Amino acid sequence: MKASSILSYLKTSSAVVLVALSNAAYAELIDHDTFTTDSITKLDWLDLTTTRGQSFDEVTSQIGPGQLYEGWRHAYRIEVMQFWTNAGGLGPFTGMAQGNENWVGALQFLWGKTYPFVYTVNGYTVQGTIAMTSEVSATCATCNLTVYLLDNIDRSSSSLGDYAEAIQLNEAYRWQGQTPIGHALVRDSVTAVPEPGTNILLGLGIAVLVLYPHRRRHKKQSSSATNTAA
């Protein structure tokens, strides 16, 4: 095999392996339509649009056996932040989103947009997601803390103009349902969750399946060239 062919083969091999590993690395969240499974924490997250507009008291009254939200509970903010991290975000989640490009928009697609109306924030056209957590506000005895995501819909391939806020004091009354707010409900996963290592092995397996025929073709071509020369 010529040096140029070897170089080309190595480049192809590296690219395929990187793509395979990349796909495996971003497979932490699994979409089940009405809920999303985080394969790292092994928690299911209910779609926020399911509880949008309901009060905290209304949701918690339906968590018991045989009721609408049986098995679910309100998440802590630390769990929400871990969820965002596994979705590609980078903390501390105090404003402008950091992390993988457009992770906010991708997560909103899975978790739901509670405020689908378009509005402007700091010159960016955004759509929002607001979720109530289990934590009681330190400044309002009848309020719980909320977290929010804003996706700049004019830049769907970028995080420019996206926001992720989980630290700043945002609150809402527990007894009052608000249309833009859903509830961050979680439960221990009820579906089979592949281990992260399994995803990596799967990615490597794909790379081998792609590269092995490529290598065999090169061997055959080299063999044919040798026979012809003889």
Buried (B, 14 or more C-beta within 10 A) or exposed (E): EEEEEEEEBEEEBEEBBEBBBEEBBBBBBBEBEEBBBBBBBEBBBBBBBBBBEBBBEBBBEBBEEEEBBEBBBBBBBEBBBBBBBBBBBBBEBEEBBBBBBBBBBBBBEBBBBBBEEEEEEEEBBBBBBBBBBBBBBEEBEBBBBBBBBBBBBEBEEEBEBBBBBBBEEBBBBBEEBBEBBBBBBBBEBEEEBBEBEEBBEBBBEBBEEBBEEEEEEBEEEEEEEEEEEE
